[in-house]
Amino acid sequence: MNERHEFPVWRTTLFKHRGAVLALPAIALVAFGKPSRRSIAAGVPLALAG
């Protein structure tokens, strides 16, 4: 019952680097949106943490 699933390489890589992937839209929102300093301080590190 303990089957190991092999995922495609792209999926494994995406999961491994999910913090960086989530940080991209967060940084774009910081650059082009009108966030408060408080939301930037909370959101970007949270996105990087994944």
C-alpha positions, 0 to 999 in steps of 0.5 A: 500500500506504500506506493511511491509516485513519480512526478514530472520534473517540472512539477517537482522543480516548481514545488521545490521553488514555490516561494520564488514563484509566489514572490514574483507576483508579490513583487509585481504588486509592490511595484505596480500596485499601491500597497502600504508598507505594512502589507509589503512587510508582511506579504513579500516574506510570506510569499518567499516562505511559500 
